[in-house]
Amino acid sequence: MPTIEVPKEKWNGKVREITLGATAAEGGTRAKTVTVGGETTLPFLHFEGEIPRPPAIAIEVQDRKPVDWSPVLLEAWGDVTEDVAAWTKAAAEAGADVILLKFSLHDELSPDYARQVLRHVLDATGLPLIVFGPGQADLDNDVLVAVAEEGKGENFVLGVCEDKNYRTIVAAALAHGHLVNARTAMDVNLAKQLNILISDMGLPLERIVMDPTTGALGYGMEYGYSVMERLRLAALQGDGMTQQPMLVTPGEEAWRAKEARAGEGVPQAWGDWAERAINWETLTASTLVESGADIVVLRHPESVKRVRGMIDVLMSKSGVTS
Amino acid sequence: MALSGLEIYKLLPGSSKNPEVKKHANCKECGFPTCLAFAMKLGQKQAVLAQCPYVEEESKAKLEASAAPPIRLITISANGRKLEVGNETVLFRHEKTFYHEPGLFVRVKDTQADAAEVAKAVGEYMVDYVGMNLTMNGVAVEAAGGDFAATVAAVKSACPLPLVLLVEDPAAAEAGLTAAQGTQSLLWAATPDNWEAMAKLAAQYKVPLAVRAAGGDLDALAALAEQVKGAGVEDIVLDPGVRDYDSSLAAFTQLRRLALKHNERNVGYPIIAFAGDDPVLAGQHIAKYAGFVVLDRFSSGTVYPLLVMRANIFTDPQKPIQVKPGIYEINNPKPGDPLMVTTNFSITYFSVANEIESSGIPGWLLVADAEGMSVLTAWAAGKFDAERIAKSVKTTGVAEKLSHQRIVIPGHVAVLMGELEEELPGWEINVGPREAVDLPNFLKMQWG
């Protein structure tokens, strides 16, 4: 009987290992740090390479109760959304490895306000943080510079750095000991280029997380999926500028979709609202985990549970038979 | 394994060492100027080997073997509803495309009182996604100690879709196949213990047969496939006997690589996967190489996202689904009703059009030619700028249908406002919401 040889590919590249957060010994105040990256094969193919650690799950909390979130999400969190510290604690209990603090857009938003909010969150959790500004260039710069200084040495990920707006954020990361999230619009070459621009400013590649932009299920997910597969293949083939760990935001994208937001006036074939909405987020996230995501940012606690369950089994090496 | 044009050229008369054959080099009888040109066309599947009268027998055999798809196309059907899976050529969709969407099946047991009812719901399910009607592909009927033949008959009459018969006892299998006659079902499964009897049934009833090994043992799986093929069954489906995320990913990836890159004929068949009650696992099966996915439960809130995911992954990356640029009239608009502009990427168009339509607000939707990209992507690529929007306003003649000169642009491209004012003198440019879902509210508040 002929024996089938396990078909293995040879890769000579490796995803960079990046650590989020810093403990007291490392100049921060975090109770623990989280390291991502280090893969030497495609996602979870333990039979041909190293997957040294699971992808990390970040849960998004906002500085104040979101005005535009689906009721399905707000109900799941309950009253804690009224208070960022309480929300942060609840997110840690829901199984987050990392907390993503997102500042929303409102009149009170100022550098001082941002410092205060950050303080509350730092006091509420010992987990590493990712901090995103409200998404408008000037405000992002104001908020992130203040936050970077206030949390000096904590080794946050600051975001979002885009090609039109990365200098101030990168400078703040350099000055105060943080990482950055480099986001580009679903394109392999744009992603490489931004990594180069940022590292040219002097920020080591060990401090850049790459965000290839996420499309929700049904709204362009497959574009992000294929760009991520191509980036990961390039990284494994040895292209040094594609070897950053990847961060994606399936929670934010999926919950913008009508399927997740609308409970009424939708076709009957869409089925139960909560079931559909949570499936929308988990399927978007799980598909991106399979294409190489190292950090997934989620919103619903049930999605966190399901994606964690999937990752646990994918890391169990049950598929290694030889 | 498919040969390249140059590899094919080495097998044609132009490269022959036999002078009797070589003398026909570049004879043009195939309709192409040279053997090399013909080889290139063969490689692109734009010509057939029969066009060359002089190709040697040995070469012919090699070329025919290489032309057989590395993963066999398997067809099952019922009442004119057909499912084709297999015939895939790549490991990653960006390398070319994935061709045949995996079939989604719901399992019912012959001990289940509502089997026919579930089957009926599965058969009737249809959901619209960007103008496509997405449907389930069939029902998997399991012999679990009840009346298998009666359940198969009941399911068949309740649901017009193809069936998978989940049965290992050959006698029950035959009863099921008899009850399913008139359909082309998939028979699951032949195992090392029952394969002779199952292969005989599959050959007799002319149905595809799944072979099942235990625990991801691909040697055993390939051996079983070879035995079944030796017994006269050509249409084979593989079940490597793995059920969890990690072992499915490993086994299915290995099978796909073996078939495509290692020319391992004995595993050149589609895979059947069992996702249990876990939509996330079913999602993995869809993206990573299953041909048939069996779910344990039917629920709209779960199958809708899965069907959309399947449509996404199996979209040809070279051809984003587009709609025709132009003016779309929604809810019978009048000259005073709002004008909105978006791109011709189908997902974008349908998101916007569906929101306007379901709000009941009449409006004019101008679809600009952005080469099938979404608003943000097109804007980043320079395919949806002020010039292009102005051009579509002018070329469609939409101004003549309106009593106003106001246009709503997507919130994501608010930066275009100034330029667009210059491109369209006399027009009022309004910045709309970033997401289509917020459009009805915007129109109610802002337009008037």
Contacts between the chains, C-beta under 8 A, distances in Angstrom:
chain1	res1	chain2	res2	distance
A	1	B	219	6.9
A	1	B	223	5.6
A	2	B	222	7.7
A	3	B	219	5.6
A	4	B	218	5.1
A	4	B	219	5.3
A	4	B	222	5.6
A	4	B	258	6.5
A	4	B	264	6.5
A	4	B	267	7.5
A	5	B	262	7.8
A	6	B	254	6.1
A	7	B	254	5.6
A	7	B	257	4.0
A	7	B	258	5.3
A	7	B	261	6.6
A	7	B	262	5.6
A	9	B	257	7.9
A	44	B	245	7.9
A	44	B	246	6.4
A	44	B	249	5.6
A	44	B	250	8.0
A	45	B	249	7.3
A	45	B	250	6.8
A	45	B	253	6.4
A	46	B	246	7.5
A	46	B	250	7.1
A	47	B	250	5.5
A	47	B	254	7.5
A	185	B	376	6.5
A	185	B	377	6.2
A	185	B	380	4.6
A	186	B	377	6.5
A	215	B	374	7.9
A	217	B	305	6.1
A	217	B	308	5.8
A	217	B	309	5.7
A	217	B	312	6.8
A	218	B	129	6.8
A	218	B	305	7.9
A	218	B	308	4.4
A	218	B	312	6.8
A	218	B	347	7.0
A	219	B	347	5.7
A	219	B	351	7.2
A	219	B	374	7.9
A	220	B	347	6.3
A	220	B	374	5.8
A	220	B	377	7.7
A	221	B	309	7.6
A	221	B	312	5.3
A	222	B	93	7.3
A	222	B	312	4.2
A	222	B	313	5.9
A	222	B	315	5.7
A	222	B	317	7.3
A	223	B	377	7.5
A	225	B	93	7.9
A	225	B	287	7.7
A	225	B	312	7.8
A	225	B	313	7.4
A	226	B	92	7.3
A	226	B	93	5.8
A	226	B	94	4.3
A	226	B	317	5.9
A	229	B	92	5.3
A	229	B	93	7.9
A	229	B	94	6.4
A	230	B	92	7.8
A	230	B	94	5.8
A	233	B	92	7.4
A	256	B	435	5.8
A	256	B	437	7.6
A	258	B	351	7.2
A	258	B	354	7.8
A	258	B	355	7.6
A	258	B	436	7.5
A	258	B	437	4.9
A	259	B	304	7.6
A	259	B	305	7.4
A	261	B	437	5.9
A	262	B	437	6.8
A	265	B	358	5.9
A	267	B	127	6.6
A	267	B	128	6.8
A	268	B	300	7.5
A	269	B	125	6.7
A	269	B	126	6.7
A	269	B	127	3.9
A	269	B	128	7.7
A	269	B	300	5.6
A	269	B	304	6.3
A	270	B	127	7.0
A	270	B	300	6.5
A	270	B	301	7.1
A	270	B	304	5.4
A	271	B	299	6.1
A	271	B	300	2.9
A	271	B	301	3.0
A	271	B	302	7.1
A	271	B	303	7.7
A	271	B	304	5.8
A	272	B	299	7.4
A	272	B	300	7.3
A	272	B	301	4.1
A	273	B	301	7.6
A	274	B	301	7.9
A	275	B	299	6.7
A	275	B	301	3.3
A	275	B	302	6.4
A	276	B	300	7.7
A	276	B	301	4.0
A	276	B	302	7.8
A	276	B	304	6.2
A	276	B	305	6.4
A	279	B	279	5.5
A	279	B	301	6.5
A	279	B	302	5.8
A	279	B	305	4.3
A	279	B	306	7.8
A	280	B	305	5.6
A	282	B	279	7.4
A	282	B	280	5.6
A	283	B	279	6.6
A	283	B	280	6.7
A	283	B	283	4.9
A	283	B	305	5.2
A	283	B	306	7.3
A	283	B	309	5.5
A	286	B	280	4.7
A	286	B	283	5.6
A	286	B	284	6.8
A	287	B	283	5.9
A	287	B	287	5.9
A	287	B	309	6.7
A	287	B	313	7.8
A	290	B	249	7.7
A	290	B	284	6.0
A	290	B	287	5.9
A	290	B	288	6.6
A	291	B	287	7.9
A	306	B	280	5.8
A	307	B	280	7.6
A	309	B	280	7.9
A	310	B	245	5.7
A	310	B	280	5.3
A	310	B	281	7.6
A	310	B	284	7.8
A	313	B	244	5.3
A	313	B	245	4.3
A	313	B	246	5.4
A	314	B	245	5.0
A	314	B	246	5.0
A	314	B	249	6.9
A	315	B	246	7.5
A	316	B	244	7.8
A	316	B	246	5.4
A	317	B	246	6.6
A	318	B	244	5.7
A	318	B	246	4.5
A	318	B	247	4.7
A	319	B	216	6.8
A	319	B	242	7.3
A	319	B	246	4.3
A	319	B	247	4.1
A	319	B	248	7.5
A	319	B	249	6.1
A	319	B	250	2.8
A	319	B	251	6.6
A	320	B	250	6.9
A	321	B	215	7.4
A	321	B	216	5.2
A	321	B	217	7.2
A	321	B	247	7.9
A	321	B	250	7.4
